[in-house]
């Protein structure tokens, strides 16, 4: 697949962030063309819903 413009393809990733109390999970949605982060969600679990919320809540504002 050749990506020719922004907002054609989005990719997501989940990484963890440790705090003194517990581990948190950062879900990121990135535009594959521009590599700009278009959404994020910090949560207490690694559910796929968090990636969906990262896209809906941040990108579509």
C-alpha positions in Angstrom: 0.0 0.0 0.0 1.3 3.4 -0.9 0.2 6.2 1.5 -0.1 9.4 -0.5 -1.9 11.8 1.8 -2.6 12.6 5.5 -5.6 10.9 7.1 -5.5 8.0 4.7 -4.1 5.4 7.2 -4.0 5.5 11.0 -2.0 3.2 13.2 -2.2 2.6 16.9 0.0 1.4 19.7 -0.3 0.8 23.4 2.6 1.3 25.8 2.8 1.2 29.5 3.8 4.0 32.0 4.7 2.9 35.5 3.9 5.2 38.4 4.6 4.6 42.1 1.1 3.2 42.6 0.6 1.0 39.5 1.0 0.6 35.8 -1.0 2.8 33.4 -1.4 2.2 29.7 -1.1 4.9 27.0 -3.0 4.2 23.8 -1.8 6.3 20.8 -3.3 6.8 17.3 -0.9 8.1 14.7 -1.4 9.4 11.1 0.8 7.0 9.1 1.6 9.7 6.5 2.5 12.7 8.7 3.4 10.6 11.8 1.4 13.1 13.8 -0.3 11.8 17.0 -4.0 12.4 16.4 -5.3 10.8 19.6 -4.3 9.4 22.9 -5.9 7.8 26.0 -4.3 7.1 29.3 -6.0 4.3 31.2 -5.6 1.5 33.8 -6.1 -1.4 31.4 -5.0 -2.5 27.9 -8.5 -2.9 26.4 -9.0 -2.2 22.7 -11.8 0.2 23.7 -9.1 2.6 24.8 -7.6 2.8 21.3 -11.1 3.5 19.9 -11.7 6.2 22.5 -8.3 7.7 21.7 -9.4 8.1 18.1 -12.9 9.3 18.8 -12.3 11.6 21.7 -9.2 13.4 20.5 -9.1 13.2 16.7 -12.7 14.0 16.0 -12.9 17.2 18.2 
